[in-house]
Structure formats: structure tokens, C-alpha cells
């Protein structure tokens, strides 16, 4: 019933489809082991999503993939996609190619609405590191989208005709 929703979350936090499948399987194992801990506070689906995100992040926390930086806040420019003809698959592929530390922070902040403080606590990094990683993720995505715009033809472009 929840497999598709949880898989899409897993896919956001994974490098590729295969890794997303592994993360989803681990999430379901944890869910079944801890189902008795659900306290009926909030939605069941929200509880499932939180477990799935935590399982995906757990793998990267162990690898120490986060870059420590100076605490000074960085100004992160937003990435705007003016041309709405990019497919979701193209944008997802761009996100999946981000280095792990940048992908995690980008997803938590931009797609899941976490604050930098929450990200810092979740990933055991500083708020400055979270801000820096978000800024660098946006810079990489901006370059990828700019490069795609510069090409006459590129994959994942939706033809509106």
C-alpha cells in the first residue's frame, strides 16, 4: 500500500535505482520490527516516511560523507528552472548525481522542508556545514541545468507539441 510512496523517498536519497531498492527493503524491515512502537500520534504514513528517510541517512552517516566547513553562513542562491519542459526524470537524475553529502542536505532542506538546525541534528553536522552543502548542491544543479539549456537537444526534454 505504501511501497510506491516510500520508494520515491528512497530514490531521492539514493545514488541509483538499485541502492534505492536496498534502502526501501531495509526501511520495511525496520518498519515491521518497530510497528509496535507507532503511537498513533500523527499519520501512519508520516511515521513510515520518517523511518524511510532515517534508514537512507543512516547509511551515509556511517560513511562520514559530510564536509566540515567554517561556521560563517553562506548565501545560497535559489535554483530556478525557467523552462518547465524538463521531465521529472531529468531533474531526479541531476539530483542523484550530486555527491552524497550535498544530495542529503538538498533533499532534506528543499524537498522535505527540514530547517538547517534539524538537518544539523539529523546528520550530526553543524548548521554552517548544512548551509554550505546546500549552497554547493544548488551550484552543481544550476550548472547541470545551464549545460542542458545550452545543448540544442538533450535527453528528458518534454515535447509540448
Residue pairs with C-beta under 8 A, 6 or more apart in sequence:
2 45
2 48
3 24
5 45
5 48
5 49
6 24
6 27
6 28
6 48
6 49
6 52
7 20
7 21
7 24
9 49
9 52
9 53
9 56
10 20
10 21
10 23
10 24
10 27
10 52
10 55
10 56
11 17
11 20
11 92
11 96
12 92
12 95
12 107
12 111
13 20
13 23
13 53
13 56
13 57
13 103
13 104
13 107
14 20
14 22
14 23
14 56
14 96
15 96
15 100
15 103
16 96
23 52
23 55
23 56
23 59
24 52
26 55
27 48
27 51
27 52
27 55
27 56
30 51
30 55
31 48
31 51
34 51
38 44
38 47
53 108
53 112
54 122
57 104
57 122
57 123
60 66
60 100
60 101
60 104
60 123
61 123
61 124
63 100
65 99
65 100
65 101
65 104
66 101
66 104
66 123
66 125
66 129
66 133
67 101
67 129
67 132
67 133
68 125
68 126
68 129
69 126
69 128
69 129
69 132
70 128
71 126
71 127
71 128
72 128
73 128
73 131
74 128
74 131
74 132
74 135
75 135
76 131
76 134
76 135
76 138
77 135
77 138
77 142
78 138
79 138
79 141
79 142
79 145
81 91
81 145
83 149
85 157
85 158
85 159
85 160
86 145
86 148
86 156
86 157
86 158
87 156
87 157
87 158
89 156
90 148
90 155
90 156
90 157
93 156
94 141
94 144
94 145
95 103
95 106
95 107
95 141
96 103
97 144
98 106
98 137
98 140
98 141
101 133
102 133
102 134
102 136
102 137
102 140
103 137
104 123
104 133
105 119
105 123
105 130
105 133
105 134
105 137
106 133
106 134
106 137
106 138
106 141
108 114
108 118
108 119
108 122
108 123
109 115
109 116
109 119
109 130
109 134
110 134
114 122
116 127
116 130
116 131
116 134
117 127
119 125
119 127
119 130
120 126
120 127
120 129
120 130
123 130
125 133
148 154
